[in-house]
Amino acid sequence: MFFAVIPAGGSGTRLWPLSRAGHPKFLHPLTGTAASLLQATVDRVGPLTTPDRTMVVTGVAHVAAVARQLTGLPEENILVEPSPRDSCAAIALAASVIALREPQAVMGSFAADHLIGDPAKWAETVRQAVVGAEQGLLMTVGIKPTRAETGYGYLECGDLIGSGPLRQVKEFKEKPAADVAQAYLQSGQHLWNASMFVWRVDVFLDELARQQPALHAGLQAIAQAWSTPERDDVLGTVWPTLTKISVDYAVMEGAAAAGRVATVPGDFGWNDVGDFHTLGDVLPTDDAGNVVLAGDTGAAKPGVLLRDSNDLVVVPHSGRLVAALGVTDLVIVDTPDVVMVCPRDRAQEVKKLVDELKERGEEAYV
């Protein structure tokens, strides 16, 4: 009765120019192995469910690539969004389709572009969340913070539920300023919001109807046509009218205020692979602290020559030799049409380059 849903969207602009709109980060092997982030996510849910109960929600532009990477998944389990409508529409579409098959099934929603250091420990945490979901709670898996991180949202936790480990979620918190993040870390009452959700589909859809009735009605119309010849027509008509909103804003914040959300604290080496600096922290390094993220260039080994250089993140994806001498703490990304260099401590700002390219109308690079 457990279904795994994997939203696979977004372009990963902080990993530009490796990640592009047409080939986003979840399709790339950023795991330290040959597996893409998406493939690693599907492998990770394997101990919890079966391929016929594993679904991926992705955009039209990525369907073919997703299908090529996930040959073990039934074709009908790749749900296609006609256009991006943010996470609530994507996740609720999957919940609506699942509800047609198993009205009280438990589903988990797990992003396609996260790294997990200890998959077995992650699976056990999800099983604990399933227990809460079966009781009618909207569950989220929170991450025990290891630092005062300003790039993540937080969950403010309340009391233990029973003897634990489930805890009430009092409030969802926005990405904080540095001093607020430090206070959250010291309080011991806050977890990182990793956007991992577990709930019974009927409970979630009822909450969606309570808070977002128009969005719920549109998705129900789509779901009712899902297994009929009218699916494409209904999708094409209704989908563009759906509210573009995240599931956090649309459902979870209001549900938490009503006392309907709980969390399981997780400690399993979670990382959202947000930028190249992060990759340098989580992937294996050489003796000088350098990470080389090899691409499929056809060469026997990546074309990289590093001398007297430390703590670099080098992404050689063009087939050219990338050489560095006497530099430190840099990101160097070499693709066939773009070379990007920045200090590692400014890797979060790479998104600004993408924004400027869009403003200049140079979409071919985006």
C-alpha positions in Angstrom: 0.0 0.0 0.0 3.0 2.3 -0.1 3.6 4.4 -3.2 6.7 6.4 -3.9 6.4 9.6 -5.9 9.4 11.4 -7.3 8.9 14.9 -8.5 11.6 15.5 -11.2 11.5 19.2 -12.2 13.5 22.4 -12.0 16.6 23.3 -13.9 19.2 23.5 -11.1 20.4 26.9 -12.1 23.1 27.0 -9.4 24.7 24.1 -11.2 24.9 26.0 -14.5 26.3 25.5 -17.1 26.4 21.7 -16.3 22.7 21.7 -15.5 20.5 23.2 -18.2 16.7 23.6 -18.8 16.9 20.8 -21.3 19.1 18.5 -19.2 18.6 19.4 -15.5 20.6 18.2 -12.6 18.5 15.2 -11.7 19.6 13.6 -15.0 23.3 14.0 -14.2 25.5 11.5 -12.4 26.3 13.7 -9.4 26.4 10.8 -6.9 30.0 9.8 -7.1 28.9 6.8 -9.1 27.6 6.2 -12.7 24.0 6.6 -11.4 22.2 9.9 -12.0 20.5 11.6 -9.1 17.2 10.3 -10.4 18.3 6.8 -10.7 19.8 6.9 -7.2 16.4 8.1 -5.9 14.5 5.3 -7.6 17.1 2.8 -6.2 16.7 4.2 -2.7 12.9 3.7 -2.6 13.3 0.1 -3.8 13.3 -1.4 -0.3 10.1 0.4 0.5 7.9 -0.4 -2.5 7.8 -2.0 -6.0 8.3 -0.5 -9.5 4.6 -0.6 -10.2 4.1 1.6 -7.2 6.9 4.0 -8.0 5.9 7.1 -9.9 7.9 10.0 -11.4 6.3 13.3 -12.2 8.2 15.3 -14.8 7.8 17.8 -17.6 7.3 17.2 -21.3 10.9 18.1 -22.2 12.3 15.4 -19.9 10.0 12.5 -20.5 12.2 10.7 -23.0 15.4 11.1 -20.9 13.6 9.9 -17.7 12.2 6.9 -19.6 15.7 6.0 -20.9 17.2 6.2 -17.4 14.4 4.2 -15.7 13.8 1.2 -17.9 12.5 -0.8 -15.0 9.6 1.5 -14.4 6.2 1.0 -16.1 5.7 3.6 -18.8 2.4 4.6 -17.3 4.1 5.5 -14.0 5.8 8.4 -15.6 3.3 11.2 -15.1 3.8 14.2 -17.5 3.1 17.8 -16.6 2.2 19.8 -19.7 3.9 22.9 -18.1 5.5 23.7 -14.7 2.9 24.6 -12.1 5.2 24.2 -9.0 5.3 21.3 -6.5 1.7 21.3 -5.3 0.1 20.5 -8.6 2.8 17.9 -9.4 2.5 16.1 -6.1 -1.3 16.3 -5.9 -1.6 15.0 -9.5 0.2 11.8 -8.4 -1.9 11.6 -5.2 -5.1 11.9 -7.2 -4.0 9.2 -9.7 -2.9 6.9 -6.8 -6.2 7.5 -5.0 -8.1 6.0 -8.0 -6.1 2.7 -7.5 -5.9 2.7 -3.7 -8.1 5.3 -2.0 -6.3 5.0 1.4 -2.8 4.3 0.2 0.2 5.9 1.8 2.4 7.8 -0.5 5.8 9.4 0.0 7.1 12.3 -2.0 10.9 12.4 -2.5 12.7 14.9 -4.7 14.7 13.5 -7.6 17.8 15.6 -7.0 18.9 14.9 -3.4 21.9 12.9 -2.2 21.5 10.5 0.8 24.6 9.2 2.4 23.0 6.3 4.3 20.0 4.9 2.3 19.2 2.1 4.8 18.9 4.7 7.6 16.8 6.9 5.3 14.5 4.0 4.6 14.0 3.3 8.3 13.2 6.9 8.9 10.6 6.8 6.1 9.1 3.7 7.7 8.7 5.6 10.9 6.9 8.4 9.0 4.6 5.9 7.5 3.4 4.9 11.0 2.3 8.6 11.5 0.7 8.7 8.1 -1.4 5.7 8.8 -2.7 7.5 11.9 -4.0 10.3 9.6 -1.1 12.8 10.1 0.6 14.7 7.3 4.2 13.7 7.8 7.4 15.3 6.8 10.9 14.0 7.3 13.0 16.8 9.0 16.8 16.8 8.9 18.8 17.4 12.1 20.8 20.5 11.4 24.5 20.4 11.5 25.2 24.1 11.1 23.4 27.4 11.0 22.3 27.1 7.4 20.6 30.1 5.8 19.8 28.4 2.5 17.2 26.0 3.9 13.7 26.4 5.4 13.1 25.0 8.9 10.5 23.2 10.8 9.7 24.4 14.3 9.0 21.3 16.4 6.5 20.8 19.2 5.9 18.0 21.6 6.7 14.3 21.0 3.7 12.3 19.9 3.4 9.4 22.3 6.9 8.0 23.1 8.3 9.4 19.8 10.2 9.7 17.5 7.3 11.5 15.9 7.0 15.2 16.9 4.3 17.8 16.2 5.3 20.5 13.7 4.3 23.9 15.1 5.3 26.0 12.1 7.2 26.1 8.9 9.9 28.7 8.8 11.3 30.6 5.8 15.0 30.6 5.0 16.4 32.6 7.9 19.1 35.3 8.3 22.4 34.1 9.8 21.6 35.1 13.4 18.2 33.5 13.3 19.7 30.3 11.8 22.2 30.2 14.7 19.3 30.6 17.2 17.4 27.8 15.5 20.5 25.6 15.7 21.0 26.3 19.4 17.4 25.8 20.3 17.3 22.1 19.5 13.7 22.6 18.4 14.2 23.2 14.7 14.9 20.8 11.8 15.8 21.5 8.2 12.8 21.2 5.8 14.0 18.7 3.2 10.6 18.7 1.4 10.1 14.9 2.0 6.5 14.2 2.7 4.6 11.0 3.7 0.8 10.9 4.0 -2.4 8.9 3.2 -3.6 10.2 -0.1 -7.2 10.7 1.1 -6.0 12.8 4.1 -3.8 14.9 1.8 -6.5 15.4 -0.8 -9.0 16.4 1.9 -6.6 19.0 3.2 -6.0 20.2 -0.3 -9.7 20.6 -0.8 -10.0 22.5 2.5 -7.2 25.0 1.7 -7.1 25.1 -2.1 -10.6 24.1 -3.4 -10.1 25.3 -7.0 -6.8 23.4 -7.3 -8.3 20.3 -5.8 -11.3 20.5 -8.2 -9.1 20.9 -11.2 -6.9 17.9 -10.3 -10.0 15.7 -9.6 -11.2 16.5 -13.1 -7.8 15.5 -14.5 -7.7 12.3 -12.4 -11.2 11.2 -13.5 -10.1 11.5 -17.1 -6.7 9.9 -16.5 -7.5 6.4 -17.8 -9.8 7.6 -20.6 -9.3 8.8 -24.2 -10.1 12.3 -22.9 -7.0 12.6 -20.7 -4.9 14.8 -23.1 -7.8 17.1 -23.8 -8.7 17.5 -20.1 -5.0 18.0 -19.2 -4.5 20.6 -21.9 -7.6 22.5 -20.8 -7.4 22.3 -17.0 -3.7 22.1 -16.2 -2.9 25.7 -17.3 -5.6 27.0 -15.0 -4.2 25.4 -11.9 -2.7 27.6 -9.2 1.1 27.8 -9.4 2.2 27.2 -5.8 4.4 25.0 -3.7 3.0 22.3 -1.6 4.5 23.9 1.5 2.5 27.1 1.0 -0.6 25.5 -0.4 -1.1 22.8 2.2 1.6 22.1 4.8 1.8 25.5 6.5 -2.0 25.7 7.0 -2.1 22.1 8.1 0.6 22.7 10.6 -1.3 25.6 12.0 -4.3 23.3 12.4 -2.2 20.7 14.3 -2.2 18.2 11.5 1.5 17.9 10.6 4.2 15.9 12.3 7.8 15.1 11.6 10.4 12.4 12.1 13.9 13.7 12.6 16.3 12.2 10.2 20.1 11.9 10.3 21.2 10.0 7.2 23.7 12.2 5.3 21.1 14.3 3.4 22.3 16.9 0.9 20.2 18.8 -1.7 23.2 19.2 -4.1 22.4 22.9 -4.4 25.6 24.1 -6.0 29.2 23.2 -7.0 30.6 24.1 -3.6 28.3 21.5 -2.0 29.4 18.9 -4.5 33.0 19.6 -3.5 32.0 18.9 0.1 30.2 15.6 -0.4 32.1 13.8 -3.3 35.4 12.1 -3.0 38.5 14.3 -3.2 42.2 13.7 -4.2 45.0 14.3 -1.7 44.8 18.1 -2.3 41.1 18.3 -1.7 40.2 18.6 -5.4 37.0 17.1 -6.8 36.9 16.1 -10.5 33.3 15.4 -11.8 34.1 13.5 -14.9 31.6 13.6 -17.8 30.9 11.2 -20.6 33.3 12.6 -23.1 34.4 9.3 -24.6 37.8 9.6 -23.1 39.3 6.9 -21.0 39.8 9.4 -18.2 38.9 13.0 -17.6 41.1 15.6 -19.3 42.3 17.4 -16.2 45.8 18.5 -15.2 46.1 20.1 -11.8 49.4 21.3 -10.3 49.9 23.1 -7.0 46.2 23.6 -6.8 43.9 22.8 -3.8 40.2 22.5 -3.0 39.0 22.9 -6.6 35.8 21.5 -8.1 36.5 20.8 -11.7 33.8 19.7 -14.2 35.4 18.7 -17.5 32.5 18.0 -19.9 33.8 19.3 -23.2 36.5 16.8 -24.1 39.1 19.5 -23.8 42.0 19.4 -21.4 41.3 21.5 -18.3 44.5 22.7 -16.6 45.0 24.6 -13.4 48.2 25.9 -11.8 48.6 27.5 -8.4 45.0 28.2 -7.7 42.7 27.3 -4.8 39.1 27.2 -3.8 37.7 27.6 -7.3 34.9 26.0 -9.4 35.9 25.4 -13.0 33.1 24.1 -15.3 34.0 23.4 -18.9 31.1 22.4 -21.3 31.1 22.4 -25.1 29.7 25.9 -25.3 30.4 27.6 -21.9 33.4 27.9 -19.5 32.4 29.1 -16.0 34.9 29.9 -13.2 34.0 31.3 -9.8 35.3 31.1 -6.2 33.8 28.2 -4.3 32.4 30.5 -1.6 30.3 32.3 -4.3 28.9 29.2 -6.0 25.4 30.1 -4.8 25.6 33.1 -7.0 25.9 31.2 -10.2 22.1 31.5 -10.6 22.6 35.3 -11.2 24.5 34.5 -14.4 21.6 32.4 -15.6 19.2 35.3 -14.7 21.4 37.8 -16.7 21.5 35.5 -19.7 17.7 35.3 -19.7 17.5 39.1 -19.4 19.8 39.4 -22.4 17.7 36.9 -24.4 20.5 34.4 -24.7 18.3 31.4 -23.9 20.5 29.0 -25.9 22.9 29.0 -23.0 20.3 28.4 -20.4 
